[in-house]
């Protein structure tokens, strides 16, 4: 396994993707795919897929398996599990678990809801109101076509990612926030034309629940 794939999958079993570990079959296959940056460097993104998905696929998963979501500004998605029930609409209260990574740091995991625990030690999902504009638009675009119980991996381009340091989800750890934002908004690298790759995000999202507003 290459160093870049190790960086993304964390290599240690205790650091595997919590969503996949908790919600999907335990047997996972890691398949590297690639994004070409402006400098033609290849950034490896480890695709952790359940073996049942691979068995039903005619070929190995790659970026071509991702589908660009309509009216999303370029957000690409790969559904790992289809949910059930209604689609979210603006005004709904949405609860998700996520695992967020930054492509510019070789898949550095900057935040995960499974690291946020309540007093009982249970992971606390991230809750927001769809359409409020408080979260990055790439996440809103991703959940609009998900159903409860669904699991989706999305590649979010910089234009649909963090545009300022106030947008959620914000890593609770100060040093993680600093590292995230100093990378995305690095003035020297932006001036060198690297803005098209610096802010690329990879999120694994599980739609936990949605609540329609009371009429």
MDAnalysis code that builds the backbone (N, CA, C; Angstrom):
import MDAnalysis as mda
import numpy as np

u = mda.Universe.empty(645, n_residues=215, atom_resindex=np.repeat(np.arange(215), 3), trajectory=True)
u.add_TopologyAttr("name", ["N", "CA", "C"] * 215)
u.add_TopologyAttr("resid", np.arange(1, 216))
u.add_TopologyAttr("resname", ["UNK", "UNK", "UNK", "UNK", "UNK", "UNK", "UNK", "UNK", "UNK", "UNK", "UNK", "UNK", "UNK", "UNK", "UNK", "UNK", "UNK", "UNK", "UNK", "UNK", "UNK", "UNK", "UNK", "UNK", "UNK", "UNK", "UNK", "UNK", "UNK", "UNK", "UNK", "UNK", "UNK", "UNK", "UNK", "UNK", "UNK", "UNK", "UNK", "UNK", "UNK", "UNK", "UNK", "UNK", "UNK", "UNK", "UNK", "UNK", "UNK", "UNK", "UNK", "UNK", "UNK", "UNK", "UNK", "UNK", "UNK", "UNK", "UNK", "UNK", "UNK", "UNK", "UNK", "UNK", "UNK", "UNK", "UNK", "UNK", "UNK", "UNK", "UNK", "UNK", "UNK", "UNK", "UNK", "UNK", "UNK", "UNK", "UNK", "UNK", "UNK", "UNK", "UNK", "UNK", "UNK", "UNK", "UNK", "UNK", "UNK", "UNK", "UNK", "UNK", "UNK", "UNK", "UNK", "UNK", "UNK", "UNK", "UNK", "UNK", "UNK", "UNK", "UNK", "UNK", "UNK", "UNK", "UNK", "UNK", "UNK", "UNK", "UNK", "UNK", "UNK", "UNK", "UNK", "UNK", "UNK", "UNK", "UNK", "UNK", "UNK", "UNK", "UNK", "UNK", "UNK", "UNK", "UNK", "UNK", "UNK", "UNK", "UNK", "UNK", "UNK", "UNK", "UNK", "UNK", "UNK", "UNK", "UNK", "UNK", "UNK", "UNK", "UNK", "UNK", "UNK", "UNK", "UNK", "UNK", "UNK", "UNK", "UNK", "UNK", "UNK", "UNK", "UNK", "UNK", "UNK", "UNK", "UNK", "UNK", "UNK", "UNK", "UNK", "UNK", "UNK", "UNK", "UNK", "UNK", "UNK", "UNK", "UNK", "UNK", "UNK", "UNK", "UNK", "UNK", "UNK", "UNK", "UNK", "UNK", "UNK", "UNK", "UNK", "UNK", "UNK", "UNK", "UNK", "UNK", "UNK", "UNK", "UNK", "UNK", "UNK", "UNK", "UNK", "UNK", "UNK", "UNK", "UNK", "UNK", "UNK", "UNK", "UNK", "UNK", "UNK", "UNK", "UNK", "UNK", "UNK", "UNK", "UNK", "UNK", "UNK", "UNK", "UNK"])
u.atoms.positions = np.array([
    [0.851, -1.197, 0.000],
    [0.000, 0.000, 0.000],
    [0.879, 1.236, 0.000],
    [0.596, 2.189, -0.877],
    [1.422, 3.384, -0.981],
    [1.227, 4.268, 0.219],
    [2.196, 5.184, 0.447],
    [2.110, 6.092, 1.586],
    [0.893, 6.976, 1.488],
    [0.532, 7.391, 0.247],
    [-0.617, 8.281, 0.095],
    [-1.910, 7.577, 0.432],
    [-2.023, 6.284, 0.044],
    [-3.225, 5.549, 0.384],
    [-3.281, 5.321, 1.878],
    [-2.126, 5.039, 2.495],
    [-2.078, 4.877, 3.949],
    [-2.552, 6.137, 4.645],
    [-2.146, 7.283, 4.130],
    [-2.529, 8.541, 4.760],
    [-4.027, 8.726, 4.747],
    [-4.691, 8.242, 3.703],
    [-6.122, 8.448, 3.582],
    [-6.923, 7.411, 4.331],
    [-6.450, 6.181, 4.344],
    [-7.209, 5.125, 4.998],
    [-6.768, 4.935, 6.435],
    [-5.699, 5.624, 6.838],
    [-5.124, 5.604, 8.177],
    [-4.432, 4.292, 8.509],
    [-4.564, 3.289, 7.626],
    [-3.848, 2.026, 7.745],
    [-4.160, 1.261, 9.024],
    [-4.155, 1.916, 10.173],
    [-4.499, 1.230, 11.408],
    [-5.984, 0.939, 11.463],
    [-6.403, -0.304, 11.843],
    [-7.829, -0.650, 11.889],
    [-8.622, 0.283, 12.774],
    [-8.018, 0.817, 13.823],
    [-8.753, 1.678, 14.738],
    [-9.092, 3.017, 14.129],
    [-8.496, 3.321, 12.935],
    [-8.756, 4.612, 12.300],
    [-9.500, 4.470, 10.993],
    [-10.074, 3.285, 10.703],
    [-10.856, 3.132, 9.494],
    [-12.085, 4.022, 9.555],
    [-12.630, 4.281, 8.427],
    [-13.807, 5.123, 8.302],
    [-14.919, 4.650, 9.236],
    [-15.322, 5.454, 10.224],
    [-16.340, 5.024, 11.175],
    [-17.655, 4.661, 10.515],
    [-18.066, 5.405, 9.486],
    [-19.331, 5.119, 8.825],
    [-19.305, 3.726, 8.222],
    [-18.220, 3.421, 7.520],
    [-18.129, 2.107, 6.891],
    [-18.055, 1.016, 7.948],
    [-17.312, 1.262, 9.005],
    [-17.131, 0.267, 10.057],
    [-18.444, -0.016, 10.759],
    [-19.247, 1.024, 10.950],
    [-20.451, 0.870, 11.734],
    [-21.652, 0.461, 10.900],
    [-21.737, 0.936, 9.661],
    [-22.968, 0.808, 8.913],
    [-22.914, -0.155, 7.740],
    [-21.719, -0.530, 7.303],
    [-21.580, -1.327, 6.111],
    [-20.900, -2.646, 6.448],
    [-20.909, -3.596, 5.509],
    [-20.231, -4.866, 5.764],
    [-18.796, -4.650, 6.199],
    [-18.300, -5.532, 7.051],
    [-16.987, -5.334, 7.642],
    [-15.854, -5.516, 6.639],
    [-16.066, -6.342, 5.607],
    [-15.014, -6.578, 4.629],
    [-14.970, -5.438, 3.631],
    [-13.891, -4.696, 3.631],
    [-13.754, -3.534, 2.764],
    [-12.562, -3.714, 1.847],
    [-12.659, -3.160, 0.669],
    [-11.552, -3.173, -0.272],
    [-11.130, -1.744, -0.542],
    [-9.852, -1.462, -0.481],
    [-9.340, -0.112, -0.725],
    [-8.875, -0.028, -2.168],
    [-9.468, 0.886, -2.905],
    [-9.134, 1.076, -4.306],
    [-8.659, 2.497, -4.497],
    [-7.414, 2.734, -4.932],
    [-6.950, 4.105, -5.142],
    [-7.501, 4.678, -6.439],
    [-7.981, 5.916, -6.383],
    [-8.292, 6.659, -7.590],
    [-7.493, 7.943, -7.533],
    [-7.584, 8.759, -8.563],
    [-6.675, 9.887, -8.632],
    [-7.355, 11.145, -9.123],
    [-6.883, 12.275, -8.583],
    [-7.289, 13.590, -9.051],
    [-6.025, 14.291, -9.539],
    [-6.086, 14.888, -10.698],
    [-4.921, 15.592, -11.238],
    [-5.002, 17.055, -10.847],
    [-3.962, 17.550, -10.177],
    [-3.929, 18.950, -9.760],
    [-3.357, 19.794, -10.880],
    [-3.289, 21.123, -10.637],
    [-2.791, 22.039, -11.660],
    [-1.346, 21.731, -12.010],
    [-0.604, 21.191, -11.027],
    [0.802, 20.864, -11.280],
    [0.958, 19.419, -11.756],
    [-0.167, 18.801, -12.111],
    [-0.171, 17.425, -12.615],
    [0.259, 16.405, -11.572],
    [0.275, 16.809, -10.295],
    [0.566, 15.850, -9.235],
    [-0.661, 14.975, -9.033],
    [-0.467, 13.709, -8.724],
    [-1.580, 12.801, -8.513],
    [-1.842, 12.665, -7.027],
    [-3.074, 12.946, -6.635],
    [-3.484, 12.847, -5.242],
    [-4.320, 11.591, -5.108],
    [-3.869, 10.647, -4.328],
    [-4.572, 9.375, -4.209],
    [-5.712, 9.496, -3.219],
    [-6.899, 9.040, -3.634],
    [-8.062, 9.027, -2.756],
    [-8.479, 7.587, -2.560],
    [-8.393, 7.096, -1.339],
    [-8.744, 5.707, -1.071],
    [-10.254, 5.564, -1.057],
    [-10.779, 4.703, -1.905],
    [-12.208, 4.442, -1.957],
    [-12.481, 3.188, -1.140],
    [-13.096, 3.340, 0.021],
    [-13.407, 2.197, 0.848],
    [-14.814, 1.752, 0.512],
    [-14.927, 0.604, -0.132],
    [-16.211, 0.115, -0.589],
    [-16.534, -1.223, 0.052],
    [-17.808, -1.475, 0.363],
    [-18.188, -2.779, 0.885],
    [-18.003, -3.832, -0.196],
    [-17.632, -5.041, 0.232],
    [-17.385, -6.097, -0.741],
    [-18.624, -6.410, -1.559],
    [-19.814, -6.224, -0.973],
    [-21.046, -6.495, -1.707],
    [-21.207, -5.544, -2.877],
    [-20.743, -4.285, -2.724],
    [-20.808, -3.316, -3.816],
    [-19.870, -3.747, -4.940],
    [-18.664, -4.157, -4.555],
    [-17.698, -4.550, -5.560],
    [-18.152, -5.793, -6.310],
    [-18.803, -6.707, -5.596],
    [-19.259, -7.941, -6.228],
    [-20.305, -7.666, -7.290],
    [-21.087, -6.602, -7.076],
    [-22.149, -6.278, -8.028],
    [-21.679, -5.336, -9.114],
    [-20.416, -4.891, -9.029],
    [-19.880, -3.952, -10.012],
    [-19.136, -4.713, -11.085],
    [-19.239, -4.238, -12.307],
    [-18.574, -4.910, -13.417],
    [-17.107, -4.543, -13.520],
    [-16.706, -3.471, -12.857],
    [-15.306, -3.053, -12.925],
    [-14.929, -2.354, -11.634],
    [-13.637, -2.124, -11.469],
    [-13.169, -1.451, -10.264],
    [-13.699, -0.022, -10.211],
    [-13.964, 0.444, -8.985],
    [-14.470, 1.801, -8.803],
    [-13.366, 2.805, -9.099],
    [-13.723, 3.889, -9.744],
    [-12.785, 4.962, -10.036],
    [-13.574, 6.257, -10.058],
    [-12.895, 7.341, -10.395],
    [-13.597, 8.626, -10.452],
    [-14.753, 8.594, -11.438],
    [-14.661, 7.717, -12.439],
    [-15.746, 7.620, -13.410],
    [-17.021, 7.049, -12.796],
    [-16.889, 6.414, -11.626],
    [-18.075, 5.878, -10.951],
    [-18.824, 6.962, -10.173],
    [-18.172, 8.091, -9.960],
    [-18.829, 9.204, -9.289],
    [-19.725, 9.921, -10.289],
    [-20.863, 10.389, -9.808],
    [-21.823, 11.098, -10.652],
    [-21.903, 12.545, -10.185],
    [-21.838, 13.467, -11.124],
    [-21.977, 14.871, -10.756],
    [-23.430, 15.162, -10.420],
    [-23.648, 15.725, -9.234],
    [-24.999, 16.012, -8.791],
    [-25.557, 17.226, -9.527],
    [-26.810, 17.172, -9.942],
    [-27.412, 18.298, -10.674],
    [-27.418, 19.571, -9.825],
    [-27.164, 20.693, -10.477],
    [-27.216, 22.015, -9.841],
    [-26.398, 22.066, -8.549],
    [-25.236, 21.397, -8.572],
    [-24.415, 21.308, -7.363],
    [-23.133, 22.115, -7.448],
    [-22.852, 22.689, -8.616],
    [-21.600, 23.410, -8.776],
    [-20.401, 22.497, -8.972],
    [-20.666, 21.240, -9.329],
    [-19.560, 20.328, -9.604],
    [-19.299, 19.286, -8.540],
    [-20.186, 19.141, -7.562],
    [-20.024, 18.116, -6.526],
    [-20.260, 16.741, -7.151],
    [-19.337, 15.812, -6.910],
    [-19.456, 14.454, -7.434],
    [-19.745, 13.489, -6.285],
    [-20.605, 12.504, -6.545],
    [-21.045, 11.608, -5.480],
    [-20.983, 10.150, -5.900],
    [-20.701, 9.312, -4.921],
    [-20.760, 7.865, -5.095],
    [-21.574, 7.314, -3.930],
    [-22.728, 6.723, -4.224],
    [-23.583, 6.173, -3.173],
    [-23.076, 4.799, -2.754],
    [-22.789, 4.661, -1.465],
    [-22.364, 3.378, -0.914],
    [-23.552, 2.595, -0.362],
    [-24.597, 3.319, 0.022],
    [-25.825, 2.662, 0.444],
    [-26.985, 3.618, 0.225],
    [-28.070, 3.109, -0.336],
    [-29.262, 3.918, -0.586],
    [-30.149, 3.890, 0.645],
    [-30.630, 5.049, 1.038],
    [-31.505, 5.136, 2.207],
    [-32.965, 4.934, 1.847],
    [-33.846, 5.406, 2.703],
    [-35.286, 5.220, 2.510],
    [-36.029, 6.456, 3.006],
    [-37.273, 6.574, 2.596],
    [-38.102, 7.680, 3.068],
    [-38.037, 8.898, 2.172],
    [-38.434, 10.045, 2.737],
    [-38.535, 11.280, 1.972],
    [-37.171, 11.889, 1.681],
    [-37.127, 12.670, 0.616],
    [-35.961, 13.496, 0.339],
    [-36.045, 14.763, 1.185],
    [-34.920, 15.283, 1.651],
    [-34.934, 16.528, 2.427],
    [-35.367, 17.717, 1.574],
    [-35.970, 18.690, 2.222],
    [-36.331, 19.943, 1.571],
    [-35.854, 21.097, 2.438],
    [-35.773, 22.279, 1.854],
    [-35.344, 23.450, 2.613],
    [-36.200, 23.622, 3.863],
    [-35.541, 23.922, 4.958],
    [-36.225, 24.100, 6.228],
    [-36.193, 22.867, 7.106],
    [-35.862, 21.703, 6.517],
    [-35.761, 20.480, 7.315],
    [-34.549, 20.546, 8.234],
    [-34.710, 19.963, 9.419],
    [-33.573, 19.809, 10.325],
    [-32.894, 18.479, 9.979],
    [-31.644, 18.567, 9.604],
    [-30.900, 17.420, 9.112],
    [-29.846, 17.002, 10.132],
    [-29.735, 15.700, 10.374],
    [-28.671, 15.163, 11.223],
    [-27.832, 14.208, 10.387],
    [-26.538, 14.444, 10.359],
    [-25.638, 13.584, 9.587],
    [-24.427, 13.187, 10.422],
    [-23.870, 12.037, 10.092],
    [-22.524, 11.714, 10.527],
    [-21.631, 11.925, 9.316],
    [-20.432, 12.408, 9.549],
    [-19.523, 12.627, 8.426],
    [-18.091, 12.348, 8.830],
    [-17.288, 12.183, 7.810],
    [-15.855, 11.970, 7.938],
    [-15.243, 12.869, 6.869],
    [-14.633, 13.981, 7.283],
    [-14.148, 14.974, 6.338],
    [-12.646, 14.931, 6.141],
    [-12.217, 14.989, 4.882],
    [-10.802, 14.957, 4.553],
    [-10.454, 16.072, 3.575],
    [-9.197, 16.450, 3.577],
    [-8.703, 17.517, 2.720],
    [-7.739, 16.912, 1.715],
    [-8.087, 16.987, 0.435],
    [-7.256, 16.359, -0.600],
    [-5.863, 16.964, -0.656],
    [-5.748, 18.269, -0.394],
    [-4.451, 18.946, -0.492],
    [-3.452, 18.454, 0.542],
    [-3.899, 17.781, 1.570],
    [-3.014, 17.230, 2.605],
    [-2.983, 15.709, 2.518],
    [-3.020, 15.185, 1.302],
    [-2.980, 13.751, 1.072],
    [-4.082, 13.007, 1.844],
    [-5.254, 13.615, 1.851],
    [-6.380, 12.966, 2.493],
    [-6.410, 13.115, 4.001],
    [-5.790, 14.176, 4.512],
    [-5.781, 14.403, 5.959],
    [-7.200, 14.524, 6.488],
    [-7.513, 13.740, 7.503],
    [-8.829, 13.813, 8.136],
    [-8.850, 14.987, 9.103],
    [-9.619, 16.001, 8.777],
    [-9.643, 17.181, 9.642],
    [-10.786, 17.149, 10.649],
    [-11.773, 16.282, 10.431],
    [-12.872, 16.204, 11.392],
    [-13.706, 14.963, 11.119],
    [-14.318, 14.461, 12.183],
    [-15.261, 13.350, 12.076],
    [-16.248, 13.448, 13.230],
    [-17.533, 13.315, 12.935],
    [-18.534, 13.366, 14.002],
    [-18.384, 12.203, 14.966],
    [-17.749, 11.135, 14.527],
    [-17.573, 9.991, 15.418],
    [-16.549, 10.279, 16.509],
    [-15.825, 11.387, 16.376],
    [-14.917, 11.823, 17.437],
    [-15.618, 12.732, 18.443],
    [-16.841, 13.147, 18.132],
    [-17.593, 14.042, 19.013],
    [-18.538, 13.192, 19.855],
    [-18.251, 13.048, 21.133],
    [-19.001, 12.140, 21.994],
    [-19.844, 12.904, 23.022],
    [-21.002, 12.303, 23.365],
    [-21.822, 12.877, 24.430],
    [-21.373, 12.294, 25.766],
    [-22.117, 12.601, 26.833],
    [-21.711, 12.157, 28.170],
    [-21.700, 10.648, 28.300],
    [-22.516, 9.983, 27.491],
    [-22.560, 8.518, 27.528],
    [-21.496, 7.882, 26.654],
    [-20.726, 8.722, 25.930],
    [-19.688, 8.200, 25.057],
    [-20.156, 7.860, 23.668],
    [-21.390, 8.247, 23.328],
    [-21.926, 7.961, 21.998],
    [-21.599, 9.107, 21.038],
    [-21.324, 8.791, 19.777],
    [-21.014, 9.856, 18.812],
    [-22.217, 10.755, 18.563],
    [-21.959, 12.033, 18.457],
    [-23.022, 13.022, 18.279],
    [-23.051, 13.479, 16.821],
    [-24.180, 13.312, 16.136],
    [-24.253, 13.750, 14.743],
    [-24.248, 15.265, 14.630],
    [-23.932, 15.741, 13.456],
    [-23.953, 17.170, 13.157],
    [-25.355, 17.532, 12.681],
    [-25.935, 18.562, 13.273],
    [-27.313, 18.953, 12.966],
    [-27.324, 20.351, 12.367],
    [-28.078, 20.519, 11.296],
    [-28.213, 21.833, 10.673],
    [-29.551, 21.912, 9.946],
    [-29.929, 23.125, 9.584],
    [-31.173, 23.345, 8.846],
    [-30.833, 23.500, 7.374],
    [-31.406, 22.649, 6.542],
    [-31.117, 22.676, 5.116],
    [-31.604, 23.992, 4.507],
    [-30.740, 24.640, 3.748],
    [-31.098, 25.902, 3.124],
    [-30.751, 27.114, 3.957],
    [-30.191, 26.896, 5.147],
    [-29.868, 28.024, 6.026],
    [-28.618, 28.767, 5.569],
    [-27.788, 28.096, 4.757],
    [-26.568, 28.731, 4.292],
    [-25.445, 28.722, 5.307],
    [-25.640, 28.043, 6.445],
    [-24.613, 28.027, 7.485],
    [-23.547, 26.969, 7.245],
    [-23.857, 25.983, 6.407],
    [-22.882, 24.936, 6.097],
    [-22.378, 25.127, 4.674],
    [-21.252, 24.504, 4.365],
    [-20.709, 24.633, 3.014],
    [-21.720, 24.076, 2.013],
    [-21.795, 24.707, 0.861],
    [-22.838, 24.361, -0.100],
    [-22.683, 22.945, -0.650],
    [-21.456, 22.412, -0.652],
    [-21.249, 21.058, -1.138],
    [-21.957, 20.014, -0.298],
    [-22.021, 20.230, 1.005],
    [-22.730, 19.294, 1.876],
    [-24.227, 19.420, 1.667],
    [-24.723, 20.658, 1.550],
    [-26.154, 20.838, 1.287],
    [-26.544, 20.153, -0.024],
    [-25.721, 20.316, -1.057],
    [-26.011, 19.681, -2.342],
    [-26.014, 18.167, -2.213],
    [-25.128, 17.642, -1.397],
    [-25.016, 16.188, -1.241],
    [-26.247, 15.585, -0.569],
    [-26.747, 16.232, 0.477],
    [-27.843, 15.621, 1.242],
    [-29.203, 15.821, 0.583],
    [-29.311, 16.759, -0.341],
    [-30.621, 17.034, -0.955],
    [-31.193, 15.827, -1.696],
    [-30.335, 14.968, -2.184],
    [-30.823, 13.794, -2.910],
    [-30.541, 12.498, -2.153],
    [-30.340, 12.614, -0.840],
    [-30.150, 11.434, 0.003],
    [-31.422, 11.144, 0.791],
    [-31.556, 9.907, 1.216],
    [-32.650, 9.500, 2.089],
    [-32.059, 8.939, 3.380],
    [-32.843, 8.956, 4.436],
    [-32.353, 8.534, 5.751],
    [-31.769, 7.123, 5.672],
    [-30.583, 6.976, 6.254],
    [-29.891, 5.698, 6.226],
    [-28.912, 5.573, 5.091],
    [-28.967, 6.511, 4.140],
    [-28.055, 6.475, 3.004],
    [-26.650, 6.878, 3.392],
    [-25.674, 6.317, 2.691],
    [-24.264, 6.652, 2.895],
    [-23.692, 7.054, 1.545],
    [-23.048, 8.190, 1.504],
    [-22.565, 8.742, 0.239],
    [-21.187, 9.344, 0.425],
    [-20.305, 9.086, -0.542],
    [-19.011, 9.767, -0.576],
    [-19.091, 10.864, -1.618],
    [-18.653, 12.069, -1.248],
    [-18.716, 13.189, -2.176],
    [-17.355, 13.865, -2.285],
    [-17.039, 14.295, -3.490],
    [-15.854, 15.106, -3.751],
    [-16.349, 16.515, -4.015],
    [-15.962, 17.436, -3.158],
    [-16.468, 18.808, -3.197],
    [-15.379, 19.741, -3.722],
    [-15.620, 20.408, -4.843],
    [-14.618, 21.342, -5.368],
    [-14.523, 22.578, -4.483],
    [-13.418, 23.312, -4.567],
    [-13.235, 24.490, -3.708],
    [-14.382, 25.490, -3.776],
    [-14.988, 25.648, -4.950],
    [-16.069, 26.632, -5.095],
    [-17.299, 26.287, -4.266],
    [-17.440, 25.003, -3.901],
    [-18.585, 24.576, -3.104],
    [-18.170, 24.179, -1.689],
    [-16.900, 24.439, -1.380],
    [-16.389, 24.129, -0.050],
    [-16.335, 25.367, 0.823],
    [-15.284, 25.480, 1.612],
    [-15.167, 26.595, 2.545],
    [-14.815, 27.882, 1.815],
    [-15.686, 28.873, 1.971],
    [-15.448, 30.197, 1.393],
    [-14.985, 31.187, 2.456],
    [-15.197, 30.839, 3.709],
    [-14.723, 31.649, 4.832],
    [-14.608, 30.744, 6.052],
    [-14.054, 31.279, 7.124],
    [-13.779, 30.469, 8.313],
    [-14.979, 30.347, 9.249],
    [-16.121, 30.868, 8.853],
    [-17.313, 30.793, 9.700],
    [-18.267, 29.690, 9.257],
    [-18.059, 29.151, 8.071],
    [-18.961, 28.123, 7.573],
    [-18.758, 26.805, 8.315],
    [-19.853, 26.118, 8.532],
    [-19.795, 24.823, 9.189],
    [-19.751, 23.708, 8.147],
    [-19.335, 22.511, 8.526],
    [-18.881, 22.124, 9.864],
    [-17.462, 22.605, 10.138],
    [-17.249, 23.101, 11.338],
    [-15.940, 23.611, 11.741],
    [-15.311, 22.622, 12.715],
    [-14.110, 22.149, 12.451],
    [-13.452, 21.242, 13.393],
    [-13.372, 21.861, 14.778],
    [-13.742, 21.133, 15.827],
    [-13.733, 21.708, 17.169],
    [-12.333, 21.951, 17.711],
    [-11.357, 21.202, 17.217],
    [-9.991, 21.352, 17.695],
    [-9.347, 22.567, 17.042],
    [-8.799, 23.472, 17.865],
    [-8.236, 24.724, 17.367],
    [-7.129, 24.481, 16.342],
    [-6.232, 23.539, 16.623],
    [-5.109, 23.298, 15.723],
    [-5.580, 22.700, 14.404],
    [-6.626, 21.878, 14.440],
    [-7.179, 21.341, 13.201],
    [-7.820, 22.448, 12.364],
    [-8.517, 23.360, 13.036],
    [-9.114, 24.501, 12.316],
    [-8.029, 25.334, 11.656],
    [-6.975, 25.630, 12.419],
    [-5.883, 26.445, 11.883],
    [-5.224, 25.775, 10.688],
    [-4.968, 24.493, 10.798],
    [-4.320, 23.768, 9.710],
    [-5.214, 23.729, 8.472],
    [-6.513, 23.520, 8.695],
    [-7.455, 23.463, 7.587],
    [-7.510, 24.787, 6.839],
    [-7.714, 25.860, 7.581],
    [-7.932, 27.148, 6.939],
    [-6.652, 27.787, 6.415],
    [-5.528, 27.540, 7.076],
    [-4.277, 28.094, 6.544],
    [-3.870, 27.377, 5.258],
    [-4.333, 26.145, 5.088],
    [-4.071, 25.431, 3.834],
    [-4.974, 25.953, 2.726],
    [-6.277, 26.018, 2.999],
    [-7.243, 26.421, 1.977],
    [-7.027, 27.868, 1.544],
    [-6.746, 28.743, 2.517],
    [-6.636, 30.173, 2.216],
    [-5.188, 30.663, 2.219],
    [-4.249, 29.780, 1.905],
    [-2.833, 30.144, 1.864],
    [-2.611, 31.185, 0.763],
    [-2.263, 32.428, 1.108],
    [-2.182, 33.496, 0.106],
    [-1.107, 33.266, -0.948],
    [0.023, 32.693, -0.540],
    [1.104, 32.461, -1.496],
    [0.695, 31.430, -2.540],
    [0.100, 30.331, -2.078],
    [-0.289, 29.274, -3.009],
    [-1.480, 29.701, -3.864],
    [-2.370, 30.509, -3.278],
    [-3.479, 31.033, -4.074],
    [-2.953, 31.938, -5.188],
    [-1.947, 32.754, -4.848],
    [-1.354, 33.653, -5.839],
    [-0.649, 32.872, -6.947],
    [-0.212, 31.652, -6.624],
    [0.453, 30.804, -7.611],
    [-0.546, 30.013, -8.449],
    [-1.831, 30.278, -8.244],
    [-2.849, 29.625, -9.051],
    [-3.278, 28.257, -8.568],
    [-3.037, 27.957, -7.296],
    [-3.383, 26.642, -6.774],
    [-4.766, 26.589, -6.138],
    [-5.529, 27.660, -6.290],
    [-6.841, 27.709, -5.663],
    [-7.784, 26.619, -6.123],
    [-7.578, 26.098, -7.341],
    [-8.472, 25.076, -7.870],
    [-8.283, 23.724, -7.210],
    [-7.211, 23.563, -6.436],
    [-6.970, 22.278, -5.783],
    [-6.863, 22.371, -4.269],
    [-6.503, 23.530, -3.740],
    [-6.264, 23.654, -2.300],
    [-7.475, 23.274, -1.457],
    [-8.661, 23.690, -1.897],
    [-9.838, 23.502, -1.059],
    [-10.697, 22.307, -1.409],
    [-10.169, 21.368, -2.216],
    [-10.955, 20.184, -2.562],
    [-11.162, 19.316, -1.332],
    [-12.418, 18.970, -1.067],
    [-12.784, 18.200, 0.123],
    [-13.367, 16.852, -0.276],
    [-13.168, 15.869, 0.571],
    [-13.808, 14.563, 0.402],
    [-14.576, 14.266, 1.681],
    [-15.884, 14.143, 1.551],
    [-16.724, 13.862, 2.711],
    [-17.445, 12.530, 2.529],
    [-17.420, 11.721, 3.575],
    [-18.281, 10.551, 3.654],
    [-19.430, 10.935, 4.573],
    [-20.647, 10.843, 4.069],
    [-21.823, 11.354, 4.776],
    [-22.853, 10.255, 4.964],
    [-23.359, 10.137, 6.165],
    [-24.496, 9.264, 6.437],
    [-25.652, 10.133, 6.916],
    [-26.787, 10.067, 6.232],
    [-27.961, 10.830, 6.642],
    [-28.652, 10.069, 7.762],
    [-28.552, 10.580, 8.964],
    [-29.071, 9.900, 10.159],
    [-30.564, 10.137, 10.328],
    [-30.995, 11.385, 10.168],
    [-32.417, 11.697, 10.338],
    [-32.742, 13.025, 9.682],
    [-34.015, 13.230, 9.426],
    [-34.500, 14.542, 8.989],
    [-35.858, 14.789, 9.626],
    [-36.075, 16.018, 10.002],
    [-37.339, 16.409, 10.623],
    [-37.917, 17.585, 9.850],
    [-39.147, 17.403, 9.367],
    [-39.821, 18.493, 8.668],
    [-40.245, 19.551, 9.695],
    [-40.180, 20.828, 9.334],
    [-40.620, 21.873, 10.267],
    [-42.112, 21.746, 10.532],
    [-42.494, 22.061, 11.743],
    [-43.903, 21.984, 12.103],
    [-44.672, 23.108, 11.455],
    [-45.790, 22.756, 10.855],
    [-46.613, 23.750, 10.172],
    [-47.488, 24.498, 11.185],
])
